[in-house]
Amino acid sequence: MGAGAPTIAGRTAWQILRLPTAEQMFVHARGDVFESTDPATGEMVAELQASTTADVDEAVGAAAAASASGWASQSELRARVLYGFAQALRADADRLAELLTREQGKTIHEAHIEIYGSAKMTEYYAGLARVVYGRSAVLGDEVTGVLLREPVGVVAVITPWNWPLTLLVRSLVPALAAGNATVVKPASITPAITVEALALLASQPGLPEGVLTCVLGSGGTIGEALVGHDGVDMIAFTGETDTGIRVMKRAADGLRKVALELGGKAPNVVFADANLDKALAGAENAIFTTCGQICTAGSRLIVEESVHDELLERLAANAAGLRVGDGLDPSSQLGPLASATQRDKVLEYVERGKAEATLVAGGAVLEGDPYDAGNFVSPAVFADLPAGSSLLRDEIFGPVLTVQRFADEAEAVALANDTEYGLAAGLWTQNLDRAWRVGRAIRAGTIWINTYHHFYDEVEVGGYKRSGIGRQQGLEGLYEFTETKHLNFDGKATLW
Ligand code: NAD
């Protein structure tokens, strides 16, 4: 690492983050050393050890032992531990945000939102840890049924790299609140921020050994070993749809429960009667948040004919004016793409788009100082796409927006639903009847009306179609991590 290298709390990042340290004994990793790097500068952020399959066995074994330890019946302890974790995240927010930006590339502003949002969601589930109970029913004369909610057992939590803390917390924390023991496997691009945050949880007084374990390494070896492990009862997976399908097939061998949060290709529909200033700002937020690397990205803007040209022109001008740069620079509005692989994927789609549609803004590799060492691409806007274009169909996961036009409401709905995905959608109109009709007609788990990317811990999210199975956040996000059991008492005890 060169002179002038980024520092975290006054020390070069990799020195502080060589892992695992004494505080990180919940990480089971005795394999090869690997690095995570800063996508803005190419410099090393952290040096870590990967896990071996023996480490996976060890972590799952520790979790299995812990799941029988009484943690499931200690709701006050669970609430206290999780609340303590949330406060630790808040207290350490600046250091964690800096590390998150260093490792993932997102802007420091967004990194702070992610840390504080993770703390807030943890507080929500800390409260719910004391409300995990079932119900009873009188089922005819002298017969009473008691429905219990019990933890599933050992839950494997496999996370992606785009919102590595939010998506960790969204599965891990309700799993713990419900009394499960857990094995976390983060994406190889963002291991250090995950381990550093987990260390705050692991250090909470009273957390039984083995309830939180972590393995590191590639999806193809360590992820696969975890998903296929006999000691794992459930897999909470967030990532690409194709990976999710693979995980589900492998989990099926052991009939393990799965919760899958997968890809998206969200439509964002603007009617001519919308407040166009708000719709424009909403469209930019929808696609350019996290440099387009967000599952709910509003990557398909669908605009009513009479306002299409005006909106496109304003959008192109705004996109060209966005400041792309190192996420640690507070003036940057977009950071780099999180890896060279992701940048190359985005550029491949840009080239396809140039061949078949009209590029109205961006889509260029940014060169010169300070861009040369990073994965910087200017935000791209395409119009005049042919039906069936892969830019309209595939999840690109980058700052690439397609703009289509529609003539009437029926066509708007048809275009919005013309996708294999169904995670989210946006809708801009001042006509309440239309908002209701179109909102009902679009097949997606979340429909934002005159807004975009507003999430609430209390409200479930999840996908229709190829965007997933199950729901996260809210009460349903807690119940995903429980089994129900019916205890039936029959006072008469007459079976026949
Ligand atoms: P990915 O599918 O490549 O990897 C996700 C995780 O799975 C990583 O930890 C990876 O190491 C692991 N993995 C890879 N192959 C595996 C295998 N065979 N067995 C077990 N684990 C394996 O996804 P990514 O590139 O990290 O993340 C981007 C994707 O995640 C996008 O498709 C995005 O839409 C999706 N995503 C969805 C949501 C949601 O809530 N629906 C949220 C964020 C991201």
Residues whose N, C-alpha, C, O or C-beta is under 5 A from the ligand:
A	BS01	NAD	I158 T159 P160 W161 K185 P186 A187 S188 G217 S218 G219 G220 G223 E224 V227 T238 G239 E240 T241 T243 R246 E261 L262 G263 G264 C295 S467
